[in-house]
Amino acid sequence: MEIELWVIDYLVPLMPYAFQAREFLRKMLIGKEVCFTVEVKTALGREYGMVYLGRDTTGENIAESLVNEGLATVRREGIRGNNPDQARLCDLEDQAKASKKGMWTEGGGTNTVRDLKYIIENPRNFVDSMHQKPVNAVIEHVRDGSVVRALLLPDYYLVTVMLSGVKCPTFKREADGTESPEPFAAEAKFFTESRLLQRDVQIILESCPNQVILGTILHPNGNITELLLKEGFARCVDWSMAVYTQGAEKLRAGEKSAKERKVRIWKDYVAPTANMDQKDRQFVAKVMQVVNADAVVVKLNSGEYKTIHLSSIRPPRIEGEEKNKDKDKRFRPIYDIPYMFEAREFMRKKIIGKKVNVTVDYIRAATSASETSTIPAFAERTCATVTIGGINIAEALVSKGFATVIRYRQDDDQRSSHYDELLAAEFLLLTSLSLSLVLAFFLLQETQKAKQFLPFLQRAGRSEAVVEYVFSGSRLKLYMPKETCLITFLLAGIECPRGSRNMPGGMQVAEPFSDEAMAFTKELVLQREVEVEVESMDKAGNFIGWLHIEGVNLSVALVENALSKVHFTAERSSYYKTLVSGEEASRLRKDKFIGYSPLVSTSTQNNFSGCVPSYVFSSKVLGLALRVLFFVSVLGLAIFVSPKGGFCLLVFWV
């Protein structure tokens, strides 16, 4: 409603004392309760009356106050009869003239006309010159909940300011010129108007991308940006939140509060992990493998293994053309993508074998590749924030330049719960990017190359290595950091059960306890830093030797846990006695693999179970038996005698 004060003339803009008159009224009335009376109503519907400060007409008369301060004139030709109120206005005007108040001062007050600046030639330089310090201002207009027109004091710059970090529903202009509000747009605008319009505030001008001034409006009663989020009138905006100087975590907290209460624009909101139990959303697990720079395999307290992907980051990658550049060479992402290995190593050294805190942020649904699409198929992925000792692993990767932050659509809530910290880490990195050199890996898988490399490894004694992959209990792939090469490594001195594998004649059945042996080796050494002693090499170019981790010989550990047997080739090794004693201890426990012999089939073992005790095939007896078989093979038979008096007859065709 508009009420025009009766029988006085107000000063139009750009007239002397016009701004002072407006400011006098603004400071007296804005935010205050008033009372008004309608004195005259014209045929065109215009109303003239009196406004009083307070709840009734006993309060201060605003018209009289203006005239008394020399900020308005009395329209004397409009006075009719002997109205005491109108007569009092004339007396107040005469007193103001006599006192030379306001417009009645000498000189006409030309110096009171403000120099409004509507255009800023270089907004970016203007914002930078403020150095993010609070500037006094008056809000002149509210376009929508998050965009205002402000008068900056004392230089009278009239600027449009968009609130940093948030966006309210807006009014869309249609083709016919009308405006259609988005849901809750009018409510958001009123929320901002009722608190800021024509109020004294302070504005921090924070940035100016694309000629749009971003800022934060501070009012004595609070921060309007945070209030809009908390009441569900706005949503966080990633692109401008990075410049918000009052703490982005406060904005996320306000938005989270509105989402949980499902107020206004979030009335239909469903959380990404709403259907998950609390124990599945947050848990502690042990890291067993670092798959690549954004995925790890963890072991839960239940013993189950689970693959976890780090939320909202993307590891190093190369484009398709570069990937297919050398078609003759097998593509190995960990070693062929620049910085991928270094990123994986960064994670491995920090978390492998350690317990971490996992907070599931969202579940990425499985995608299927279509014939017309270049997007590959992905299984369902659990995306989470992984921390250790209070350090966010994803944030550490981004800060080191080993990963980039994924940008989302504004309505996509499937993102990290620490997304702002990730963006801040990436922003800081842009000014001080420092990446290490890309290592040149080569794989020693050709026999001739391996033979050339063997003498160097033999002379080196114990060499540092990282276990990259475990093929079986005794067969591993190692990375040698000093030589920057990958080798296939076989454990010396033991015979480990073989797993199932494809052979030319069909699938070879896995030997008993092969899976247990491989699981034991994986848990002990996978992606751990180890020391190796290379002794020899087989015909396929695989290196044979001893592997140590934290003082533990892996060959001895497998034997002691009854997951392998001592091979006769260990007799010439300095570890032979340790291996034999470990095997004997396992045999006495009658544990696992020691009772199984690949020399005799399972059916034969069952038939001769009474005359072939488990200890017959220990390493000493096995070595002796092979020698005896060589000498008596001309007879076509061999006899094994057990200590209990039984015997087994094995027939060989000569």
MISEKOL-656283 format. One record per residue (C-alpha): x, y, z. Coordinates in steps of 0.001 Angstrom, whole numbers, padded with zeros to 6 digits, always signed. Layout:
<sites>
XYZ;...
</sites>
This chain:
<sites>
+000000+000000+000000;+001209+003516-000836;+000306+006566+001322;+001333+010068+000247;+001703+012653+002992;-000999+015317+002806;-000396+019038+002156;+003401+018783+001938;+005664+018604-001097;+008500+016106-000958;+011775+016677-002754;+012306+014782-005992;+015563+012878-006561;+018680+014848-007521;+017271+017973-005861;+019234+019450-002947;+018453+017629+000290;+016341+015022-001536;+018607+012175-000447;+018828+013595+003088;+015018+013697+003266;+014801+010066+002112;+017457+009018+004609;+015639+010870+007411;+012464+008912+006716;+014320+005597+006161;+016125+005732+009461;+012984+006814+011303;+010470+004366+009825;+012097+001244+008313;+011331-001741+010449;+009090+000270+012793;+005378-000010+013474;+003317+002951+012220;-000277+004179+012149;-001879+006174+009334;-005093+008033+008577;-006514+008731+005123;-007503+012395+004777;-008283+012676+001059;-008927+010124-001691;-008960+011275-005328;-011133+010010-008131;-008117+008163-009555;-007760+006216-006314;-004781+008108-004932;-004828+008477-001165;-003414+011302+000963;-003099+011085+004699;-001020+011330+007849;+001480+008786+009180;+002246+008455+012891;+005079+006548+014535;+003554+003933+016802;+000274+002125+017109;-002047+005153+017266;-002278+008816+016313;-000658+009913+019561;+002728+009063+018125;+005116+011379+016274;+003619+012940+013130;+006001+012172+010293;+004886+015106+008135;+005520+017536+010971;+008993+016054+011564;+009944+016492+007909;+008755+020089+007781;+010438+020891+011091;+013814+019643+009765;+013479+021721+006592;+013215+018602+004425;+009712+019280+003042;+007528+022285+002155;+003889+022893+003023;+001445+023068+000119;-000352+026142+001419;-002779+026380-001466;-004229+023084-000358;-005106+024338+003097;-008806+024775+003644;-010570+026246+006653;-009115+026468+010078;-007608+023002+010376;-005294+023084+013451;-003023+020326+012068;-002462+022216+008828;-001859+025447+010695;+000758+023695+012823;+002569+022576+009639;+002730+026189+008460;+004155+027282+011801;+006818+024540+011709;+007818+025579+008190;+008224+029205+009303;+010386+028086+012205;+012581+025962+009894;+013061+028936+007565;+013985+031154+010461;+016455+028564+011759;+017802+027967+008235;+017357+024238+008511;+017629+021843+005589;+016704+023355+002266;+016390+026781+003880;+020122+027081+004478;+022086+029684+002597;+023483+028558-000711;+020601+026254-001575;+022430+023072-000538;+023833+022262-003966;+026604+020332-002246;+024034+017879-000877;+023201+016447-004294;+024769+012981-004391;+026786+011814-007391;+025277+008424-008168;+027519+006043-010141;+025385+003596-012077;+028142+002089-014227;+031510+000653-013164;+033913+000435-016080;+036007-002426-014692;+034004-004377-012096;+036791-006908-011449;+039327-004212-010545;+036688-002464-008464;+036012-005633-006447;+039728-006333-006036;+040310-002802-004765;+037974-003499-001832;+040276-006323-000627;+037281-008265+000698;+036734-005745+003478;+033175-004949+004650;+031654-001943+002859;+028746+000049+004297;+025698-000101+002047;+021938+000312+001807;+019806-002284+000002;+017749-000366-002565;+015967-003207-004372;+015473-006975-004087;+015189-008718-007453;+014797-012189-005974;+015859-013976-002824;+019562-014029-003723;+020050-010946-005959;+019834-007345-004670;+020585-003811-005799;+022793-002026-003247;+024031+001530-002760;+027637+001462-001599;+028608+004218+000790;+030128+006739+000948;+030932+006874-002796;+027360+006141-003988;+028092+003203-006269;+024840+001511-007261;+025684-002163-007905;+023858-005442-008371;+025134-008081-005949;+024519-011824-006161;+024892-013730-002906;+027964-015976-002981;+027420-019708-002684;+023614-019841-003004;+020788-019523-005478;+017103-018910-004769;+014145-019709-007020;+013767-016952-009620;+011135-015231-011733;+011275-016334-015354;+010314-013805-017998;+007990-015224-020641;+007840-014262-024325;+004868-011972-023754;+006787-010019-021102;+005051-011498-018077;+006971-013135-015252;+006247-016613-013950;+007742-017451-010547;+009410-020746-009803;+008105-022598-006733;+008854-020596-003559;+010341-017683-005570;+007877-015128-004178;+008342-016440-000640;+012130-016245-000937;+011950-012688-002279;+009685-011597+000578;+011982-013298+003093;+014903-011199+001863;+012879-007981+001422;+011406-008074+004910;+014894-008319+006412;+017118-006248+004124;+015198-003773+001985;+016444-000236+002795;+018351-001538+005806;+021883-000492+006742;+024114-003447+006029;+027714-004323+005289;+028687-006098+002084;+031859-008085+001444;+032545-007991-002288;+034225-011372-002874;+034603-011957-006605;+033516-010814-010050;+033312-013633-012606;+031807-012643-015971;+030943-009115-014777;+028729-010527-011999;+029602-009198-008553;+029459-011876-005868;+029223-010863-002247;+028037-011611+001265;+025570-009312+003023;+026082-008958+006762;+023253-007627+008920;+023471-007052+012693;+020865-009796+013131;+022681-012379+011038;+023914-013530+007633;+021066-013616+005096;+022848-016268+003002;+022879-018777+005836;+019302-017918+006837;+017996-018545+003310;+019619-021979+003260;+018438-022924+006732;+014840-022006+005915;+014849-023961+002651;+014625-020923+000353;+017957-021544-001406;+020389-024259-002438;+024189-024257-002429;+025962-023362-005670;+029379-024947-006135;+030848-022484-008622;+030421-019465-006336;+030835-021194-002980;+034599-021331-003506;+034818-017533-002991;+032560-017427+000078;+034654-015933+002887;+032503-016812+005905;+033079-020575+005821;+031518-022841+003212;+030862-025498+005854;+028216-023192+007385;+026351-023100+004078;+026446-026884+003746;+025265-027229+007327;+022324-024895+006655;+021355-026766+003510;+021689-030103+005306;+019392-028875+008073;+016726-027859+005543;+017030-031195+003733;+016618-033157+006938;+013513-031147+007866;+012254-031284+004238;+011153-027660+004224;+010097-025632+001187;+012240-026438-001876;+013387-029681-000170;+009888-030951+000630;+010363-033971-001687;+014033-034558-000920;+015298-038144-000476;+018851-038628+000849;+021217-040801-001284;+021820-043146+001680;+018317-043020+003118;+017761-046748+002601;+021026-047804+004265;+021459-048898+007869;+023688-046763+010058;+026224-049579+010415;+026506-049761+006619;+026890-045987+006287;+029765-045582+008715;+032240-048293+009625;+035894-049047+010306;+037725-051424+007973;+041245-052589+007139;+042683-051657+003738;+043803-054795+001924;+044483-053425-001563;+044723-050116-003367;+043208-050875-006760;+044033-047511-008317;+044032-043858-007372;+040331-043789-006431;+039441-047311-005316;+040475-049556-002436;+039530-053014-001223;+038803-053154+002501;+038199-056011+004903;+035191-055559+007169;+035001-056828+010729;+032857-059684+009439;+035726-060828+007210;+033946-059734+004034;+035912-057875+001364;+034366-054729-000122;+035513-052361-002871;+035196-048680-001943;+035498-045818-004452;+036523-042369-003234;+033669-039891-003657;+033750-036994-006115;+037311-037363-007440;+038673-038591-010748;+042130-040230-010983;+044626-039444-013762;+043492-040557-017204;+044360-040187-020865;+042176-039655-023881;+041166-042481-026179;+043470-041516-029047;+046512-041517-026800;+045416-044801-025276;+045211-046490-028665;+048399-044921-029950;+050439-048134-029698;+047996-050916-030553;+050672-053598-030458;+051385-052906-026785;+049023-054143-024085;+047572-051180-022261;+048240-051222-018498;+046455-048262-016845;+048513-048253-013634;+051789-047979-015522;+050842-046359-018841;+048685-043456-017603;+050889-040556-016451;+050881-040090-012662;+048529-043042-012085;+051250-045173-010497;+052475-042281-008365;+048921-041594-007211;+048443-045250-006331;+051772-045293-004487;+050793-042182-002538;+047666-043946-001303;+049389-047273-000719;+052058-045830+001548;+049469-044029+003651;+046731-046615+004143;+047719-050139+003079;+047268-052580+005934;+045811-049884+008195;+042339-049363+009602;+040427-046466+008106;+037096-044761+008758;+034622-045129+005895;+031565-042893+005492;+029375-043911+002561;+028181-040834+000657;+026159-042466-002113;+025721-045616-004192;+026369-045100-007890;+023980-047308-009858;+025335-049763-012409;+025538-048563-016007;+025432-050642-019160;+027308-049870-022356;+025157-049378-025434;+026159-049809-029037;+025709-046116-029764;+027364-044879-026586;+031038-044590-025770;+030355-044844-022032;+031639-048198-020698;+029654-050466-018450;+030253-050145-014721;+029019-052295-011876;+027324-050720-008876;+029856-048670-006952;+029930-047715-003299;+031331-044184-003098;+032576-042996+000269;+034832-040619+002152;+037819-042491+003587;+039779-040926+006442;+042733-042020+008537;+043939-040036+011520;+041552-037229+010604;+043023-036926+007088;+040662-037184+004110;+042474-039383+001570;+040589-037880-001375;+041489-034352-000281;+045136-035381+000128;+045172-036789-003417;+043684-033593-004836;+046101-031378-002900;+049031-033341-004347;+047724-033094-007899;+047003-036813-008191;+043260-036394-008760;+040716-033837-009945;+037347-032937-008462;+034282-034003-010407;+031826-031235-011318;+028152-032076-010896;+024848-030755-012100;+023311-028371-009606;+020510-030818-008758;+022861-033797-008337;+023249-034531-004617;+025310-037684-005097;+028620-036189-004066;+031166-036265-001280;+030110-035055+002153;+033346-033009+002086;+032909-031688-001451;+033765-028092-000546;+037074-029127+001007;+037913-030966-002208;+037154-027873-004299;+039223-025695-001956;+042176-028086-002172;+042008-028069-005955;+041760-024266-006026;+044889-023911-003880;+046741-026375-006074;+046193-024296-009212;+048619-021665-007973;+051342-024069-006840;+051063-027128-009035;+053973-029461-008466;+053961-032933-009920;+056819-035369-009897;+058325-036895-013006;+056602-039745-014761;+058474-042979-014297;+059246-045096-017325;+058188-048643-016527;+059244-051695-018437;+058094-055221-017790;+060692-057964-017677;+058510-060666-019154;+060601-061729-022124;+063100-064441-021274;+066003-062731-023028;+065453-059444-021183;+065109-061270-017872;+068392-063127-018436;+070203-059850-019015;+068765-058422-015826;+069366-061492-013613;+073051-060783-012728;+072223-057297-011461;+069545-058597-009100;+071755-061454-007897;+074637-059130-007065;+072329-056601-005371;+071551-059013-002524;+068406-057822-000803;+066515-055372-003016;+063496-053258-002179;+060265-054094-003982;+056507-053560-003856;+054126-056485-004358;+051856-055434-007205;+049824-058600-007669;+049466-062079-006180;+048828-064838-008741;+048981-067700-006210;+050446-068470-002828;+053999-068503-004187;+053806-066535-007460;+053778-062726-007396;+054360-059667-009540;+056807-057175-008031;+057726-053610-008803;+061405-052780-008276;+061515-049013-007562;+065285-048700-007866;+065332-050342-011281;+061827-049076-012232;+060785-052452-013598;+058177-055139-013015;+059145-058782-012539;+057362-062070-011975;+058707-063622-008781;+058463-067224-007529;+059112-068113-003888;+062104-070411-003529;+062361-073539-001379;+058671-074420-001197;+055991-076218-003131;+052662-074437-002903;+049299-075872-004027;+048311-074662-007479;+045058-072953-008215;+042726-073673-011107;+043814-072388-014488;+043079-072771-018162;+045287-075299-019924;+045373-076401-023576;+043609-079601-022559;+040949-077803-020504;+040523-076333-017044;+043016-077634-014499;+041338-078346-011183;+042658-076408-008212;+044666-078341-005668;+043400-078407-002067;+044157-075290+000002;+045325-073274-003023;+042776-070533-002294;+043801-070413+001364;+047470-070103+000408;+046762-067266-001993;+044571-065448+000575;+047343-065791+003180;+049944-064322+000825;+047630-061518-000244;+046818-060455+003283;+050454-060522+004319;+052258-058852+001402;+049894-057431-001242;+050975-053847-002039;+053393-053891+000887;+057024-052840+000712;+059197-055961+000866;+062788-057098+000336;+063712-059837-002132;+066773-061993-002717;+066936-063275-006279;+068745-066608-006667;+067888-067883-010127;+065419-067856-012988;+063282-070496-014650;+062877-071192-018361;+059886-068838-018651;+061871-065845-017393;+060386-065850-013870;+062778-064894-011084;+063141-067302-008149;+064177-066204-004681;+063254-065290-001130;+060834-062581-000064;+060980-060851+003328;+058451-058528+004905;+059198-056900+008257;+061706-059641+009064;+059368-062482+008053;+060401-064910+005296;+057253-065553+003256;+058348-069061+002290;+058867-069969+005950;+055536-068346+006918;+053648-070442+004346;+055315-073646+005583;+054698-072827+009233;+051022-072248+008487;+050817-075607+006648;+050025-073914+003324;+053075-075264+001459;+055713-077965+001666;+059465-077767+001617;+060921-078467-001826;+064118-080494-002067;+065816-077580-003841;+065846-075758-000487;+068594-078061+000836;+071345-075789-000462;+069747-072691+001057;+070621-071104+004391;+066888-071142+005201;+066627-074943+004908;+066716-075726+008628;+064096-073086+009370;+061844-074478+006644;+062200-078067+007875;+061510-077141+011492;+058450-075182+010424;+057183-078106+008360;+057720-080550+011225;+055759-078292+013573;+052914-078155+011055;+053025-081921+010577;+052727-082519+014310;+049650-080284+014300;+048327-082403+011395;+047390-079173+009756;+046089-078345+006274;+048278-078984+003267;+051106-081095+004736;+048997-084240+004573;+048445-083870+000821;+050921-085123-001788;+050700-084328-005480;+052825-087414-006218;+049850-089649-005525;+046328-088993-006747;+043494-088408-004308;+042030-091844-004939;+045401-093475-004408;+045806-091569-001145;+042486-092900+000045;+043414-096480-000869;+046800-096328+000827;+045829-094097+003738;+046777-096823+006169;+050314-097291+004863;+051273-093781+003740;+051387-091494+006774;+051564-087768+006244;+055180-087413+007236;+056403-089822+004514;+056441-086995+001993;+058470-084512+003989;+061306-082848+002128;+064049-085255+003292;+062095-088366+002425;+060933-086838-000827;+064508-086062-001899;+065664-089538-000933;+062726-091140-002698;+063493-089361-005945;+067071-090591-005835;+065975-094167-005115;+063469-094030-007929;+066223-093041-010326;+068385-096009-009412;+065661-098670-009254;+063716-097458-012254;+065368-100192-014290;+063506-102676-012078;+060236-100980-012861;+059113-100665-009261;+059809-098874-006008;+058889-099798-002460;+058135-097281+000300;+058254-098779+003801;+056476-097028+006635;+057766-097086+010236;+054614-098966+011211;+055567-101886+009021;+053248-101193+006130;+054483-100609+002600;+053335-099185-000687;+054322-100557-004063;+054474-098079-006945;+054989-099501-010432;+056738-097485-013147;+056915-098338-016825;+060478-098210-018110;
</sites>
